[in-house]
């Protein structure tokens, strides 16, 4: 029988960290060892935070953003200073965090819950599109900003949304986040989608 190299409890923690997206074996080992080296009270705090995660977080029934368990709807949606007639559509809840950090947006959000990806078995029926239609009608929305990712799936979702809204006969302005070459990135390293959008969105100097 081959002897174990690490204690079972540590190996289990490494396996759990390794199951997270983007966390490879070596990173999982570093995370687990960092937790082990921490003061036991700090590790207990982490354990409590994980234990409370699913009971203290829920989804807003209107915007599908993440909210505290004791909140009825998203605070951003309830905020009277936000423009409910302006809706920014994103794929995932954390996309809201990125846009809010700019401090340049004063409208509300709608989380689709993913992007159309046939290879992953995700179609329009798995996304919060019907609820978006109801919101547009209920809030008399004037503009919809499609802020899906600049990926094949994100572009497919944006195109589907545009066609779907037009077929629904809704009189609303549909816009898309501008795409371009990031600052500090050479053209040779830019992907095809980014270059295409950069050409389409070129400006006169």
PyMOL commands that set and color helices and strands:
alter all, ss='L'
color gray80, all
select helices_A, chain A and resi 8-18+25-37+40-56+75-78+94-100+118-120+124-126+129-138+152-167+187-189+192-200
alter helices_A, ss='H'
color red, helices_A
select strands_A, chain A and resi 57-59+66-68+83-90+107-111+143-146+173-176
alter strands_A, ss='S'
color yellow, strands_A
deselect
rebuild
show_as cartoon
